[in-house]
Amino acid sequence: MNYAKHEHHDFAGASAQALTDPPLQAALARLTDILMAGNRRSYAALADSSALRDHAKRIKEHALAHLDRYLEELEQTVTKRGGKVHWAATAEDARQIVVNIARQAGCKKAVKSKSMTSEEIHLNPALEKAGVEVTETDFGEFIIQIAGERPSHLVAPAVHHTRESIARVMSHHLQESLPDDARSLAMTGRRVLREKFYQADLGITGANFVVAQTGTIVLVTNEGNGRLTTTCPRVHVAIAGIEKVIPRFSDLPVFLKLLARGATGQTLSVYTTIITGARQPGEMDGPEEFHLVLLDNGRSKILGSPFRESLQCIRCGACLNACPVYRRIGGHAYGGVYSGPIGSILTPLYDSVSLNPDLPHASSLCGACQAACPVKINIPHMLIGLRQMQHRYKPARLEDLAYAAWKEVLRRPWLYRLSLRFAKVFLRLFAQDGWLRRLPGPGSGWTQVRDFPAPAKRTFRDRWKELNS
Ligand code: SF4
């Protein structure tokens, strides 16, 4: 794992800013409530959603345990259908591979369907530097592209925007005055993007799943842009993390049932695009060239680490909607491409633990993420693992000392009683109208953002004694 990259991320500062942004707070509450309600309703509507989720988890576990074999099989099946597989060890390798494909095929205009993996490797700037114009075609991604922002949610990248802000951003970009009415904005987006599809010679997608048995990539969208991206341009490049491979075609329905339910509460997403290779002789449409870029970028190291379970993630976003932290601060506060509970694991692992020291702590460990996750990933357990790892690299001496002292106190009832009496007298010095509003030293962190009730005049022990006397 990498311990030195990019810049130190100020999670606390970014969170504080998000908390004082009323439009963001309103947008987050609205969307996460809708998606979360859909998630619960759709799990409840399945005959035995828990068994199906266990089944999906077993498939993922099996695929990861035999990843070498399935990746080799995948390369053979893709090649047999006229496609080309490229292996990218790092983000830089992946960028270079896609730029080279564009150069060799003489591509100048690219359309992209939503892909977190391409965000992870920061593909767009590399292509633009190489003279290729890139247009995001998922409507949410298009908005954040023209706004110059990063996605703030795995499946709803522009969740931080309101109708009014979208109208502002699009009006500015298109140099025309657009009303802040959802239908007009959507129709304008459609008009602009249709033109881009007709002009594009390169289509770039991610892949929700990659089937080793058949060499098939599967794209799940609600807008149909994935279908146009893979059909109109003459060259198609799909970029997928190596963990996206599933063994058999018959495994696919298990994940399709769960992905849409976990993400939005839909029974099935509106479009499921299943592509096996480039256009075959006699076929009406499809690209002349098909390339599959398989990205490692730290994944094989994670495979052999205690964080292997994070590779089971199907990027549905359910853990974000369920998380009380994400629901208040949104995705940008996390600093990386991936946000929310799973982002608090993936960003430190893919990027750097030392530069993202707050992310493993950005959780109350309430377990809502695991309860919502279609593959029941034990996110709290891995967050604790990351905290342990941080502790190994940078021991917190004061904290260790405090816990060692606390342990000694707990072992001696007389000392515990004495400490409580002392704490009561001490804390009451700062009490006002029954509340502690300002504590000194390390306690000030707590009272900066919330009040704390002052200790009661009589302790529980005293009252208990009285009641039983
Ligand atoms: S960890 Fe689970 S809930 Fe979160 S995005 Fe991944 S699959 Fe979805």
Residues whose N, C-alpha, C, O or C-beta is under 5 A from the ligand:
A	BS01	SF4	C313 I314 R315 C316 G317 A318 C319 I342 C369 A372 C373 P374 I377
